Amino acid sequence: MPKPKGQKNTKNKAKHSKLMAKKINKKKKEEATRKERLKVIVQNQINKKE
């Protein structure tokens, strides 16, 4: 059955937006931690060579 006139699907849209934002933030956070780890590893290697 179709929804009555004027009824919107805002609850699911809000939920979807929230989940997508969470996913994007998680990915950014993982990339940042990965870069940080690589910086530390590179610094350690540079210090060992000297």
Phi and psi restraints in degrees (value plus and minus 20) as a CYANA .aco file:
   2 PRO   PHI     -93.2   -53.2
   2 PRO   PSI     138.9   178.9
   3 LYS   PHI     -94.3   -54.3
   3 LYS   PSI     131.8   171.8
   4 PRO   PHI     -82.6   -42.6
   4 PRO   PSI     135.5   175.5
   5 LYS   PHI     -78.0   -38.0
   5 LYS   PSI     112.4   152.4
   6 GLY   PHI      71.1   111.1
   6 GLY   PSI     -31.6     8.4
   7 GLN   PHI    -100.9   -60.9
   7 GLN   PSI     108.3   148.3
   8 LYS   PHI    -131.7   -91.7
   8 LYS   PSI     141.2   181.2
   9 ASN   PHI    -118.2   -78.2
   9 ASN   PSI      30.3    70.3
  10 THR   PHI     -92.6   -52.6
  10 THR   PSI     -48.6    -8.6
  11 LYS   PHI     -84.4   -44.4
  11 LYS   PSI     -67.6   -27.6
  12 ASN   PHI     -89.6   -49.6
  12 ASN   PSI     -55.3   -15.3
  13 LYS   PHI     -83.4   -43.4
  13 LYS   PSI     -63.0   -23.0
  14 ALA   PHI     -84.1   -44.1
  14 ALA   PSI     -61.1   -21.1
  15 LYS   PHI     -83.7   -43.7
  15 LYS   PSI     -63.5   -23.5
  16 HIS   PHI     -83.7   -43.7
  16 HIS   PSI     -64.7   -24.7
  17 SER   PHI     -80.4   -40.4
  17 SER   PSI     -62.0   -22.0
  18 LYS   PHI     -83.7   -43.7
  18 LYS   PSI     -64.6   -24.6
  19 LEU   PHI     -86.0   -46.0
  19 LEU   PSI     -60.4   -20.4
  20 MET   PHI     -86.0   -46.0
  20 MET   PSI     -60.5   -20.5
  21 ALA   PHI     -82.6   -42.6
  21 ALA   PSI     -61.0   -21.0
  22 LYS   PHI     -82.2   -42.2
  22 LYS   PSI     -62.8   -22.8
  23 LYS   PHI     -83.9   -43.9
  23 LYS   PSI     -64.8   -24.8
  24 ILE   PHI     -84.8   -44.8
  24 ILE   PSI     -63.3   -23.3
  25 ASN   PHI     -84.1   -44.1
  25 ASN   PSI     -57.8   -17.8
  26 LYS   PHI     -83.3   -43.3
  26 LYS   PSI     -63.3   -23.3
  27 LYS   PHI     -83.8   -43.8
  27 LYS   PSI     -63.4   -23.4
  28 LYS   PHI     -81.6   -41.6
  28 LYS   PSI     -62.2   -22.2
  29 LYS   PHI     -84.3   -44.3
  29 LYS   PSI     -62.6   -22.6
  30 GLU   PHI     -83.5   -43.5
  30 GLU   PSI     -60.9   -20.9
  31 GLU   PHI     -83.7   -43.7
  31 GLU   PSI     -61.1   -21.1
  32 ALA   PHI     -85.0   -45.0
  32 ALA   PSI     -63.4   -23.4
  33 THR   PHI     -86.7   -46.7
  33 THR   PSI     -56.3   -16.3
  34 ARG   PHI     -83.7   -43.7
  34 ARG   PSI     -64.8   -24.8
  35 LYS   PHI     -81.7   -41.7
  35 LYS   PSI     -60.8   -20.8
  36 GLU   PHI     -83.3   -43.3
  36 GLU   PSI     -63.6   -23.6
  37 ARG   PHI     -81.9   -41.9
  37 ARG   PSI     -62.6   -22.6
  38 LEU   PHI     -82.9   -42.9
  38 LEU   PSI     -59.3   -19.3
  39 LYS   PHI     -80.3   -40.3
  39 LYS   PSI     -63.6   -23.6
  40 VAL   PHI     -84.0   -44.0
  40 VAL   PSI     -63.8   -23.8
  41 ILE   PHI     -82.9   -42.9
  41 ILE   PSI     -63.8   -23.8
  42 VAL   PHI     -83.9   -43.9
  42 VAL   PSI     -63.0   -23.0
  43 GLN   PHI     -81.4   -41.4
  43 GLN   PSI     -62.2   -22.2
  44 ASN   PHI     -81.3   -41.3
  44 ASN   PSI     -61.7   -21.7
  45 GLN   PHI     -86.4   -46.4
  45 GLN   PSI     -60.1   -20.1
  46 ILE   PHI     -83.9   -43.9
  46 ILE   PSI     -62.5   -22.5
  47 ASN   PHI     -87.0   -47.0
  47 ASN   PSI     -53.5   -13.5
  48 LYS   PHI     -87.5   -47.5
  48 LYS   PSI     -57.2   -17.2
  49 LYS   PHI     -87.6   -47.6
  49 LYS   PSI     -50.2   -10.2
